[in-house]
Amino acid sequence: MSARAALPPRAHDPALHELLVKTIKGLTMDAVQKANSGHPGMPMGTADMASTLWSGFLVHDPAQPRWPDRDRFVLSAGHGSMLLYSLLHLHGYDLPMEQLQQFRQLGSRTPGHPEVDHTPGVEVTTGPLGSGFAAGVGLALGERLLAARYNRPGHEIVDHLTYGIVSDGDLMEGIASEAASLAGHLGLGKLVYLYDANRITIDGSTDVSFTEDVAARFTAYGWHVAEVDGHDPEAIAAALEVARAELSAPSLIVCRTTIGQGAPTKAGKSSSHGSPLGAAEVEGAKRAMGWPLEPTFYVPDELRAGLEARRGALTELRQDWDRRFAAYEAEHPELAAQLRAAWADELPEVAMAALDALRFEAGTAVATRKVGAKVLAALVEPLPSLVGGSADLAGSNGVDIPALGWQSREQPGGRGIHFGVREHGMAGVCNGLALHGGLRPFDATFLIFSDFMRGALRLSALMRLPVVHVLSHDSIFLGEDGPTHQPIEQCMSLRLVPHLHVVRPADANETVGAWIHALQRKRGDGPTAILVSRQDLPVLEHGRRDVSRGAYVLWEPAKVAVADLHAIVIATGSEVSLALEAAHRLHEVGLPLRVVSMPCWEAFEAQDQAYRDEVLPPSITRRISVEAGVTVGWGRWASHHVGIDDFGASAPAEVLAEHFGLTPEALIERIRALP
């Protein structure tokens, strides 16, 4: 029996519920007031729905916050973080009272918006509205994928739900719409969101901008929808019972609430949304609900005792799961070992061997996007945690891998995902897949469209998730589609994102190395963007696969001392072969150059100073960078630059090369002119 099936019937204690609601409100008001910063209205308005969910439905164990089969809870409306911090503290997570008292202060575990891996019990870093909604869809999809692969008759060791609280603001954001549409299409029945429909945003009533029928919209998406009074715990509980039993569609429970409920003059007003209530308002609210004014941060002993009993029942469920997993492991040892390795984010040796077997001979030519397809095809069997897809460009991106199987209601174990034209939602869902554990997600689109997914991509870097972003058609050399599709600033702008490794491989072998580097990055390291070409690139005679060093000396004339080098040419991607041809021609006329391939700035910066000086000797100050994109930023490595500081144009690739000076002849001329 699964933990979900074994959950005891909800024994509602109205007195305990009322205490929990009042305590959440009191802790929220006190924390925001002490910090003189925060959002008190949302926690006060959602205390009833959150208390009902946590006290009667959510399966979790505070003693083991990373228990694999726990239910996930996502506070998508992350500005209401004191709601979550209060729940975590009261339910026994390692978040002591002094942390609540340090709300929004430097070094505390209670930052302004929840941050995963910073606060025990927080599942997702939420802040930008809609992002948590999309990540929750990924969490639910992750559960489905692992359940389909690993559950066996009599052994439902993966069986949990994803719950969340979402807000009016969340549902206005495009990323939530994209993810909601996908979730409805896939029929993710183990996803249940409580919608805090308080009809208030920063600018005031939602009447000024948001008057659509949300329930009708989600019904059209294919969701199960219910509408209740968000301050009626019995109505909320009844809707949750139905929602968690509805396995064919995700559920949205529209909870009509009052923001800042209980505040004497600010309830139902935007003034309770993003500012402290003020001492007089806090006093009035506490008096109205019969709450002591002192001490602040008050928690009744009877509440702690009541929640302790609930915690004991949850621990028993988790211990029962431990026994059931042991029985599963005894009967299916290979599957259990595979699952344990996936949870630990381990890269199987057979997967590394499969990549090592991919070799490309110099003298041939192949588009690096096509190499990516070969990499993924080679990983289908040896890397069962691999999952991902494209935003309607699978063939163009090189990620159309039928052997993965396409995810659907009928094929819940399909690891290939048709994300549709939903770049932002796609990246947000992949964040959720990575957060779930046991999966190694990738997504894909054109590099130019990385702009659409930027918010979620930034969050994957902030959370240091090992998502792989495949970004193809990486330069103006995609040709006739013109400047709307030709990336210029995207590569450089991605390099600005902390913890994101941007890899632009020069040829087929570097592309394999890019994937090896990306897959070796684990949770806590960060994501990788692999930028691949539309056009064929020559396989370089001296090219390397060790992308993890970031840069290396590709070629220089034999028996030429460093001091005698005329210059160093540093290039990435398709421009490496261009630099190499120019260097060979100049060598023939007695002008020796060193060619450095630099596929990954971030990996190179992580090397020790001795290696960096070996590749780029400080004594050689005449350096020129070559990259088909903006030149700003290259001053870190080079004194002169060949690139494109304007938008592209619509023409065949070879015409564009001539027009923008990206030919061997033009580069030779620039090198000869170096001062």
C-alpha positions as CSV (number, residue, x, y, z in Angstrom):
1,M,0.0,0.0,0.0
2,S,1.3,3.5,-0.9
3,A,1.8,6.2,1.7
4,R,-0.9,8.1,-0.2
5,A,-3.4,5.2,0.1
6,A,-2.4,4.7,3.8
7,L,-3.1,8.2,4.8
8,P,-5.6,8.0,7.7
9,P,-9.0,9.7,7.2
10,R,-8.9,13.3,8.0
11,A,-10.0,13.8,11.6
12,H,-10.8,17.5,11.6
13,D,-10.3,19.3,14.9
14,P,-11.9,22.7,14.6
15,A,-10.2,24.0,17.7
16,L,-6.8,22.9,16.5
17,H,-7.4,24.3,13.0
18,E,-8.4,27.7,14.5
19,L,-5.3,27.7,16.6
20,L,-3.1,27.0,13.6
21,V,-4.7,29.7,11.5
22,K,-4.4,32.3,14.3
23,T,-0.8,31.3,14.9
24,I,0.2,31.6,11.3
25,K,-1.4,35.1,11.2
26,G,0.3,36.1,14.4
27,L,3.8,34.9,13.3
28,T,3.3,36.6,9.9
29,M,2.3,39.9,11.4
30,D,5.1,39.9,13.9
31,A,7.9,38.8,11.5
32,V,6.9,41.4,8.9
33,Q,6.6,44.1,11.5
34,K,10.0,43.3,13.0
35,A,11.7,43.2,9.6
36,N,9.7,46.3,8.6
37,S,9.4,44.5,5.2
38,G,7.3,41.8,3.7
39,H,3.9,40.7,2.5
40,P,1.5,40.0,5.3
41,G,-1.8,40.0,3.4
42,M,-1.3,36.7,1.4
43,P,-0.4,34.5,4.4
44,M,-3.3,35.9,6.5
45,G,-5.7,35.3,3.6
46,T,-4.5,31.8,2.9
47,A,-4.0,30.5,6.4
48,D,-7.3,28.5,6.3
49,M,-6.5,26.7,3.0
50,A,-2.8,26.1,4.0
51,S,-3.8,24.8,7.4
52,T,-6.4,22.4,6.0
53,L,-3.9,21.1,3.4
54,W,-1.0,20.6,5.8
55,S,-2.9,19.2,8.8
56,G,-5.0,16.7,6.8
57,F,-3.6,15.9,3.4
58,L,0.1,16.6,2.9
59,V,2.3,13.5,3.3
60,H,5.8,14.5,4.4
61,D,8.3,13.8,7.2
62,P,10.1,16.8,8.7
63,A,12.7,14.5,10.1
64,Q,13.6,13.5,6.5
65,P,12.9,16.5,4.3
66,R,14.3,14.8,1.2
67,W,12.3,11.5,1.6
68,P,11.8,10.6,-2.1
69,D,8.1,9.7,-1.9
70,R,7.0,12.8,0.0
71,D,4.2,15.0,-1.3
72,R,5.7,18.2,-2.8
73,F,4.3,21.6,-1.7
74,V,5.0,24.7,-3.9
75,L,4.3,28.2,-2.7
76,S,4.2,29.8,-6.1
77,A,3.1,33.1,-4.6
78,G,6.5,33.3,-3.0
79,H,6.0,36.8,-1.7
80,G,3.9,35.2,1.0
81,S,6.9,33.3,2.3
82,M,6.0,33.8,6.0
83,L,3.1,31.4,5.4
84,L,5.5,28.7,4.4
85,Y,8.1,29.5,7.1
86,S,5.3,29.4,9.7
87,L,4.1,26.0,8.5
88,L,7.6,24.6,8.4
89,H,8.5,25.8,11.9
90,L,5.2,24.6,13.4
91,H,5.3,21.2,11.7
92,G,8.8,20.4,13.0
93,Y,11.3,21.2,10.3
94,D,14.7,22.5,11.2
95,L,13.6,26.1,11.2
96,P,13.8,27.4,14.8
97,M,11.9,30.4,16.1
98,E,15.0,32.6,16.0
99,Q,15.0,32.1,12.2
100,L,11.5,33.4,12.0
101,Q,12.5,36.3,14.1
102,Q,15.3,37.1,11.6
103,F,12.9,37.2,8.6
104,R,14.5,38.9,5.6
105,Q,17.8,39.5,7.4
106,L,21.2,38.7,6.0
107,G,22.3,35.1,6.6
108,S,18.9,33.9,7.9
109,R,17.1,30.8,6.6
110,T,14.0,33.0,6.1
111,P,14.7,35.1,3.0
112,G,12.1,37.3,1.4
113,H,11.1,34.6,-1.1
114,P,11.6,30.9,-0.5
115,E,14.9,29.4,-1.7
116,V,15.4,25.7,-2.2
117,D,18.5,24.1,-0.5
118,H,18.6,27.2,1.8
119,T,15.6,26.5,4.0
120,P,14.7,22.9,5.0
121,G,11.4,21.9,3.5
122,V,11.4,24.4,0.7
123,E,10.9,22.5,-2.6
124,V,11.3,25.4,-5.2
125,T,12.8,28.8,-5.3
126,T,9.8,31.0,-6.0
127,G,9.7,34.7,-6.5
128,P,9.0,35.6,-10.1
129,L,5.3,34.9,-10.3
130,G,4.2,31.9,-12.4
131,S,7.6,30.2,-12.0
132,G,6.6,28.1,-9.1
133,F,3.4,27.1,-11.0
134,A,5.5,25.8,-13.9
135,A,8.0,24.0,-11.6
136,G,5.1,22.3,-9.9
137,V,4.0,20.9,-13.3
138,G,7.6,19.5,-13.6
139,L,7.4,18.0,-10.2
140,A,4.2,16.2,-11.0
141,L,5.5,15.0,-14.4
142,G,8.7,13.8,-12.6
143,E,6.5,11.6,-10.3
144,R,4.6,10.2,-13.3
145,L,7.9,9.3,-15.1
146,L,9.5,7.6,-12.2
147,A,6.3,5.7,-11.2
148,A,5.9,4.4,-14.8
149,R,9.4,3.2,-14.9
150,Y,10.0,1.8,-11.4
151,N,6.7,0.7,-9.9
152,R,5.8,-2.9,-10.1
153,P,2.7,-4.8,-9.1
154,G,2.5,-4.8,-5.3
155,H,5.3,-2.3,-5.1
156,E,4.1,1.3,-5.6
157,I,7.3,2.9,-4.3
158,V,6.7,6.1,-6.3
159,D,3.2,7.5,-5.5
160,H,2.9,11.1,-4.3
161,L,1.2,14.3,-5.1
162,T,2.3,17.8,-5.9
163,Y,0.3,20.5,-4.1
164,G,0.6,24.2,-4.4
165,I,-0.8,27.6,-3.6
166,V,-1.0,30.0,-6.5
167,S,-2.2,33.6,-6.7
168,D,-3.9,36.0,-9.1
169,G,-0.5,37.3,-10.1
170,D,0.7,33.8,-10.9
171,L,-2.2,33.1,-13.2
172,M,-1.7,36.4,-15.1
173,E,1.9,35.3,-16.0
174,G,2.4,33.7,-19.4
175,I,4.7,31.0,-18.0
176,A,1.8,29.7,-15.9
177,S,-0.5,29.7,-18.8
178,E,2.0,27.7,-20.9
179,A,2.6,25.2,-18.1
180,A,-1.1,24.9,-17.3
181,S,-1.9,24.1,-20.9
182,L,0.7,21.4,-21.0
183,A,-0.4,19.9,-17.7
184,G,-4.0,19.7,-18.9
185,H,-2.9,18.1,-22.2
186,L,-0.8,15.5,-20.4
187,G,-3.5,14.9,-17.8
188,L,-1.2,15.2,-14.8
189,G,-3.7,14.0,-12.2
190,K,-1.4,14.1,-9.2
191,L,-1.2,17.9,-9.4
192,V,-3.5,19.9,-7.1
193,Y,-3.3,23.7,-6.9
194,L,-5.2,25.9,-4.4
195,Y,-5.9,29.2,-6.1
196,D,-5.9,32.2,-3.7
197,A,-8.5,34.2,-5.5
198,N,-8.4,37.4,-3.4
199,R,-8.8,39.7,-6.4
200,I,-6.1,42.1,-5.2
201,T,-2.7,43.0,-6.7
202,I,-0.2,45.8,-6.0
203,D,-2.1,48.2,-8.2
204,G,-5.4,47.5,-6.4
205,S,-8.4,45.4,-7.4
206,T,-7.9,42.9,-10.2
207,D,-10.9,44.6,-11.8
208,V,-8.4,47.1,-13.4
209,S,-6.6,44.3,-15.4
210,F,-7.8,40.8,-14.8
211,T,-11.5,40.0,-15.2
212,E,-11.4,36.8,-17.1
213,D,-13.2,33.6,-15.9
214,V,-10.2,31.7,-14.5
215,A,-12.3,28.6,-13.8
216,A,-13.6,28.5,-17.3
217,R,-10.0,28.9,-18.7
218,F,-8.7,26.0,-16.7
219,T,-11.7,23.9,-17.6
220,A,-10.8,24.6,-21.2
221,Y,-7.2,23.6,-20.5
222,G,-8.5,20.2,-19.4
223,W,-8.2,20.7,-15.6
224,H,-10.7,19.5,-13.0
225,V,-11.9,22.7,-11.4
226,A,-13.8,23.4,-8.1
227,E,-14.8,26.7,-6.5
228,V,-15.1,27.1,-2.7
229,D,-15.0,29.6,0.1
230,G,-11.3,29.9,1.0
231,H,-12.1,30.5,4.6
232,D,-14.3,27.4,5.1
233,P,-12.0,24.5,6.1
234,E,-14.7,21.9,5.6
235,A,-15.4,23.1,2.0
236,I,-11.7,23.2,1.2
237,A,-11.2,19.7,2.7
238,A,-14.0,18.3,0.6
239,A,-12.6,19.8,-2.6
240,L,-9.1,18.4,-1.7
241,E,-10.6,14.9,-1.2
242,V,-12.1,15.0,-4.7
243,A,-9.0,16.5,-6.3
244,R,-6.6,13.9,-4.9
245,A,-8.9,11.2,-6.1
246,E,-9.1,12.7,-9.7
247,L,-6.2,10.9,-11.4
248,S,-7.1,11.8,-15.0
249,A,-6.6,15.6,-14.8
250,P,-4.8,18.2,-12.8
251,S,-7.0,20.1,-10.3
252,L,-7.5,23.8,-9.6
253,I,-9.4,24.6,-6.5
254,V,-10.5,28.2,-6.7
255,C,-10.6,29.6,-3.2
256,R,-12.4,32.9,-2.7
257,T,-10.5,34.7,0.0
258,T,-9.9,38.1,1.6
259,I,-6.3,39.3,1.5
260,G,-5.2,40.3,5.0
261,Q,-8.2,38.6,6.6
262,G,-8.6,39.8,10.2
263,A,-6.8,43.2,9.7
264,P,-9.3,45.8,11.0
265,T,-8.9,48.4,8.3
266,K,-6.6,46.8,5.6
267,A,-8.3,43.5,5.0
268,G,-9.4,43.2,1.4
269,K,-7.1,46.1,0.3
270,S,-3.9,46.3,-1.6
271,S,-2.4,48.1,1.4
272,S,-2.0,44.7,3.1
273,H,-0.2,43.2,0.2
274,G,3.4,44.3,0.2
275,S,4.0,46.4,3.4
276,P,3.9,45.9,7.1
277,L,0.5,46.5,8.6
278,G,1.7,48.9,11.2
279,A,1.7,48.6,15.0
280,A,-1.9,49.8,15.4
281,E,-3.3,47.5,12.7
282,V,-1.4,44.5,14.2
283,E,-2.8,45.3,17.6
284,G,-6.3,45.5,16.3
285,A,-6.0,42.3,14.4
286,K,-4.7,40.4,17.4
287,R,-7.4,41.8,19.7
288,A,-10.1,40.9,17.2
289,M,-9.0,37.2,17.1
290,G,-8.4,37.0,20.8
291,W,-4.6,36.7,20.5
292,P,-2.1,37.9,23.1
293,L,-0.2,41.1,22.2
294,E,2.8,39.8,24.1
295,P,4.9,37.9,23.7
296,T,5.3,38.4,20.0
297,F,5.9,35.3,17.9
298,Y,3.5,33.4,20.2
299,V,2.8,29.7,19.7
300,P,0.3,28.0,22.0
301,D,1.6,24.8,23.7
302,E,-1.6,23.0,22.8
303,L,-1.0,23.7,19.1
304,R,2.5,22.2,19.4
305,A,1.2,19.2,21.1
306,G,-1.6,18.7,18.5
307,L,0.9,19.0,15.6
308,E,3.3,16.6,17.3
309,A,0.7,13.9,17.1
310,R,0.2,14.5,13.4
311,R,4.0,14.4,12.9
312,G,4.2,11.0,14.6
313,A,1.6,9.6,12.2
314,L,3.5,11.0,9.2
315,T,6.8,9.5,10.5
316,E,5.1,6.1,10.6
317,L,4.0,6.5,7.0
318,R,7.6,7.3,6.0
319,Q,8.9,4.3,8.0
320,D,6.3,2.1,6.3
321,W,7.6,3.3,3.0
322,D,11.2,2.4,4.1
323,R,10.0,-1.2,4.7
324,R,8.1,-1.3,1.5
325,F,11.2,-0.1,-0.4
326,A,13.3,-2.7,1.3
327,A,10.9,-5.4,0.0
328,Y,11.0,-3.8,-3.5
329,E,14.8,-3.8,-3.4
330,A,14.8,-7.5,-2.4
331,E,12.5,-8.4,-5.3
332,H,13.8,-6.0,-7.9
333,P,17.5,-5.3,-7.0
334,E,18.5,-4.0,-10.4
335,L,15.7,-1.5,-10.6
336,A,16.2,-0.4,-7.0
337,A,20.0,0.1,-7.6
338,Q,19.2,2.1,-10.7
339,L,16.7,4.3,-8.8
340,R,19.1,4.9,-5.9
341,A,21.8,6.0,-8.4
342,A,19.3,8.3,-10.1
343,W,18.3,9.9,-6.8
344,A,22.0,10.4,-6.0
345,D,22.5,12.1,-9.4
346,E,25.2,9.6,-10.4
347,L,26.2,9.3,-14.0
348,P,26.4,5.5,-14.8
349,E,29.7,4.2,-16.1
350,V,27.9,2.7,-19.1
351,A,26.6,6.1,-20.0
352,M,30.2,7.5,-20.0
353,A,31.3,4.5,-22.0
354,A,28.6,5.2,-24.6
355,L,29.8,8.8,-25.0
356,D,33.4,7.8,-25.1
357,A,32.6,5.5,-28.0
358,L,31.4,8.5,-30.1
359,R,34.4,9.5,-32.2
360,F,34.5,11.7,-35.3
361,E,37.3,11.7,-37.8
362,A,39.1,14.8,-38.9
363,G,38.5,15.7,-42.5
364,T,34.7,15.1,-42.3
365,A,32.1,17.7,-41.5
366,V,28.9,17.6,-39.5
367,A,26.5,20.1,-37.9
368,T,27.0,20.1,-34.2
369,R,23.2,19.9,-33.7
370,K,23.3,16.5,-35.5
371,V,26.1,15.4,-33.1
372,G,23.8,16.3,-30.2
373,A,21.2,13.9,-31.7
374,K,23.8,11.1,-31.8
375,V,24.7,11.8,-28.1
376,L,21.1,11.6,-27.0
377,A,20.5,8.5,-29.0
378,A,23.5,6.9,-27.4
379,L,22.3,7.8,-23.9
380,V,18.7,6.4,-24.2
381,E,19.5,3.0,-22.7
382,P,22.5,3.6,-20.4
383,L,21.0,6.8,-18.8
384,P,17.4,6.0,-17.8
385,S,17.1,9.3,-16.0
386,L,17.4,11.2,-19.2
387,V,14.3,13.1,-20.1
388,G,13.5,16.2,-22.2
389,G,12.4,17.7,-25.4
390,S,11.9,20.7,-27.5
391,A,9.6,23.7,-27.9
392,D,8.2,22.4,-31.3
393,L,11.7,22.3,-32.9
394,A,12.8,18.7,-32.0
395,G,14.1,17.9,-35.5
396,S,15.8,21.3,-36.0
397,N,17.4,21.2,-32.5
398,G,18.7,17.7,-32.9
399,V,16.6,16.3,-30.0
400,D,14.1,14.2,-31.9
401,I,14.9,10.8,-30.3
402,P,12.0,8.4,-30.9
403,A,13.7,5.7,-28.8
404,L,12.9,7.9,-25.7
405,G,9.2,7.4,-26.3
406,W,6.9,10.4,-26.3
407,Q,5.2,11.4,-23.1
408,S,1.4,11.2,-23.1
409,R,-1.6,10.1,-21.1
410,E,-1.3,6.8,-22.9
411,Q,2.5,6.5,-22.5
412,P,3.2,7.9,-19.0
413,G,6.7,6.6,-19.1
414,G,7.7,8.4,-22.3
415,R,10.8,10.4,-21.7
416,G,10.6,12.6,-24.8
417,I,8.4,15.6,-24.3
418,H,6.6,17.6,-26.9
419,F,6.6,21.0,-25.1
420,G,4.9,22.8,-28.0
421,V,5.6,26.5,-28.7
422,R,6.1,27.2,-25.0
423,E,9.7,28.1,-24.4
424,H,9.3,29.8,-21.0
425,G,6.9,27.1,-19.7
426,M,9.3,24.4,-21.0
427,A,12.3,25.7,-19.0
428,G,10.1,26.1,-15.9
429,V,8.8,22.5,-16.2
430,C,12.4,21.3,-16.6
431,N,13.4,23.1,-13.4
432,G,10.6,21.0,-11.7
433,L,11.9,17.8,-13.3
434,A,15.4,18.5,-11.9
435,L,14.0,19.5,-8.5
436,H,12.0,16.3,-8.2
437,G,15.1,14.2,-8.2
438,G,15.9,11.0,-10.1
439,L,15.9,12.7,-13.5
440,R,18.3,14.5,-15.8
441,P,16.3,16.9,-17.9
442,F,17.1,18.8,-21.1
443,D,15.2,21.3,-23.1
444,A,15.8,22.7,-26.6
445,T,15.0,25.6,-28.9
446,F,16.8,28.1,-31.1
447,L,19.4,30.2,-29.4
448,I,17.5,33.3,-30.4
449,F,14.4,32.1,-28.5
450,S,16.4,31.7,-25.3
451,D,15.1,35.2,-24.7
452,F,11.6,33.7,-24.2
453,M,12.9,31.3,-21.6
454,R,15.2,33.6,-19.8
455,G,13.4,33.9,-16.5
456,A,13.2,30.2,-15.9
457,L,16.7,29.7,-17.2
458,R,18.0,32.2,-14.7
459,L,16.1,30.4,-11.9
460,S,17.8,27.1,-13.0
461,A,21.1,28.8,-12.4
462,L,20.0,30.4,-9.1
463,M,18.9,27.0,-7.9
464,R,22.0,25.4,-9.4
465,L,20.0,22.7,-11.1
466,P,21.8,20.5,-13.7
467,V,19.4,21.2,-16.5
468,V,20.9,21.1,-20.0
469,H,19.6,23.8,-22.3
470,V,20.3,22.8,-26.0
471,L,20.3,26.0,-28.1
472,S,20.7,25.4,-31.8
473,H,21.1,27.7,-34.8
474,D,23.7,29.6,-32.9
475,S,24.8,32.3,-35.3
476,I,24.0,34.4,-38.4
477,F,25.0,31.4,-40.4
478,L,21.5,29.9,-40.2
479,G,21.1,32.2,-43.1
480,E,18.0,33.3,-44.9
481,D,15.6,33.5,-42.0
482,G,17.2,36.8,-41.3
483,P,17.8,39.1,-38.2
484,T,14.6,38.0,-36.3
485,H,16.1,34.5,-36.1
486,Q,19.9,35.3,-36.0
487,P,21.3,35.5,-32.5
488,I,23.7,38.3,-31.9
489,E,23.8,39.2,-28.2
490,Q,22.3,36.0,-26.8
491,C,25.6,34.0,-26.3
492,M,27.3,36.8,-24.5
493,S,24.2,37.6,-22.4
494,L,24.0,34.0,-21.3
495,R,27.6,34.2,-20.1
496,L,26.5,36.9,-17.6
497,V,24.3,34.4,-15.7
498,P,26.1,33.2,-12.6
499,H,26.5,29.4,-12.3
500,L,25.4,28.8,-16.0
501,H,28.1,27.2,-18.1
502,V,27.8,28.3,-21.7
503,V,29.5,25.9,-24.1
504,R,29.8,26.7,-27.8
505,P,31.7,23.7,-29.3
506,A,33.9,24.1,-32.4
507,D,33.2,20.7,-33.9
508,A,31.7,17.2,-33.4
509,N,34.2,16.0,-30.8
510,E,33.9,19.2,-28.7
511,T,30.1,18.7,-28.9
512,V,30.5,15.2,-27.3
513,G,32.8,16.9,-24.7
514,A,30.1,19.5,-24.1
515,W,27.6,16.8,-23.2
516,I,30.1,15.0,-21.0
517,H,30.8,18.3,-19.2
518,A,27.1,19.0,-18.8
519,L,26.2,15.6,-17.4
520,Q,29.0,15.7,-14.9
521,R,27.5,18.8,-13.4
522,K,25.2,17.8,-10.5
523,R,22.6,19.6,-8.4
524,G,24.5,22.3,-6.6
525,D,26.7,23.0,-9.6
526,G,24.3,24.5,-12.1
527,P,22.9,24.3,-15.6
528,T,24.7,24.1,-18.9
529,A,23.7,25.8,-22.2
530,I,25.1,23.9,-25.2
531,L,25.1,26.2,-28.3
532,V,25.1,24.2,-31.5
533,S,25.3,25.0,-35.2
534,R,22.7,24.6,-38.0
535,Q,25.5,24.3,-40.6
536,D,28.1,21.6,-41.0
537,L,31.4,22.3,-39.3
538,P,34.7,20.5,-40.2
539,V,36.0,18.0,-37.6
540,L,39.2,19.5,-36.4
541,E,42.4,17.5,-36.7
542,H,43.7,18.6,-33.2
543,G,40.3,19.2,-31.6
544,R,39.8,17.9,-28.1
545,R,36.9,16.5,-26.1
546,D,38.0,17.8,-22.7
547,V,35.6,20.8,-22.6
548,S,35.8,20.7,-18.8
549,R,39.0,22.8,-19.0
550,G,37.2,25.5,-20.9
551,A,39.9,26.4,-23.4
552,Y,43.0,24.8,-24.9
553,V,45.7,25.4,-27.5
554,L,44.3,23.9,-30.7
555,W,47.3,24.7,-32.9
556,E,50.5,26.6,-33.3
557,P,53.5,26.1,-35.6
558,A,55.9,23.5,-34.3
559,K,59.2,24.6,-32.8
560,V,58.1,28.2,-32.4
561,A,58.8,29.8,-29.0
562,V,56.0,31.6,-27.2
563,A,58.0,34.8,-27.4
564,D,58.1,34.5,-31.2
565,L,54.3,34.3,-31.7
566,H,52.9,37.2,-33.6
567,A,49.5,36.9,-31.8
568,I,47.0,34.6,-30.2
569,V,43.6,34.0,-31.9
570,I,40.8,33.0,-29.6
571,A,37.7,31.6,-31.1
572,T,34.5,29.6,-30.3
573,G,32.1,27.5,-32.3
574,S,32.1,27.8,-36.1
575,E,34.7,30.5,-36.0
576,V,37.4,28.2,-34.7
577,S,37.9,26.5,-38.1
578,L,37.9,30.0,-39.6
579,A,40.7,31.1,-37.2
580,L,42.6,27.9,-37.9
581,E,42.6,28.4,-41.7
582,A,43.7,32.0,-41.3
583,A,46.6,30.9,-39.0
584,H,47.8,28.2,-41.4
585,R,47.9,30.7,-44.3
586,L,49.8,33.3,-42.2
587,H,52.2,30.6,-41.1
588,E,53.1,30.0,-44.7
589,V,54.2,33.6,-45.0
590,G,56.2,33.6,-41.8
591,L,53.6,35.1,-39.4
592,P,53.2,32.5,-36.5
593,L,50.0,32.4,-34.5
594,R,48.6,30.4,-31.7
595,V,44.9,29.3,-32.1
596,V,43.0,28.8,-28.9
597,S,39.6,27.1,-28.9
598,M,37.6,28.5,-26.0
599,P,34.3,26.5,-25.9
600,C,33.4,27.5,-22.3
601,W,34.5,30.7,-20.6
602,E,33.2,29.6,-17.2
603,A,35.1,26.3,-17.1
604,F,38.3,28.1,-18.2
605,E,37.9,30.7,-15.4
606,A,37.6,27.8,-12.9
607,Q,41.1,26.5,-13.9
608,D,44.1,27.4,-11.8
609,Q,46.2,30.4,-12.8
610,A,49.0,28.2,-14.1
611,Y,46.8,26.5,-16.7
612,R,45.2,29.8,-17.8
613,D,48.7,31.3,-18.2
614,E,49.8,28.3,-20.1
615,V,47.0,28.7,-22.7
616,L,47.1,32.5,-22.7
617,P,50.6,33.6,-21.7
618,P,50.5,37.1,-20.1
619,S,53.5,38.0,-22.2
620,I,51.5,37.8,-25.4
621,T,49.3,40.9,-25.2
622,R,48.4,40.9,-28.9
623,R,45.3,38.8,-28.9
624,I,42.3,38.8,-31.1
625,S,38.9,37.2,-30.5
626,V,36.7,35.8,-33.2
627,E,33.0,35.1,-32.6
628,A,29.9,35.7,-34.7
629,G,28.2,37.8,-32.1
630,V,28.6,41.0,-30.0
631,T,32.2,41.8,-29.1
632,V,31.4,43.4,-25.8
633,G,32.9,41.2,-23.0
634,W,35.7,39.8,-25.1
635,G,38.0,42.4,-23.5
636,R,38.5,40.0,-20.7
637,W,40.6,37.8,-22.9
638,A,41.6,39.7,-26.0
639,S,42.8,43.2,-27.0
640,H,41.1,43.2,-30.4
641,H,37.9,41.6,-31.6
642,V,36.2,40.3,-34.7
643,G,32.5,40.0,-34.3
644,I,29.1,41.5,-35.1
645,D,27.8,44.5,-33.1
646,D,24.6,44.9,-35.1
647,F,21.7,42.8,-36.2
648,G,22.1,40.2,-39.0
649,A,20.5,40.1,-42.4
650,S,18.6,37.8,-44.6
651,A,20.9,36.1,-47.1
652,P,22.7,32.7,-47.7
653,A,25.3,31.9,-45.1
654,E,28.3,32.4,-47.4
655,V,27.0,35.9,-48.4
656,L,26.6,36.8,-44.8
657,A,30.2,35.7,-44.0
658,E,31.5,38.0,-46.7
659,H,29.2,40.9,-45.6
660,F,30.2,40.7,-41.9
661,G,33.9,40.0,-42.4
662,L,33.9,36.4,-41.2
663,T,36.1,34.9,-43.8
664,P,39.7,33.8,-43.7
665,E,40.7,36.6,-46.0
666,A,39.1,39.3,-43.8
667,L,40.5,37.8,-40.7
668,I,44.0,37.6,-42.2
669,E,43.7,41.3,-43.1
670,R,42.7,42.2,-39.5
671,I,45.6,40.2,-38.0
672,R,48.1,41.8,-40.3
673,A,46.8,45.2,-39.2
674,L,47.2,44.5,-35.5
675,P,49.4,47.1,-33.9
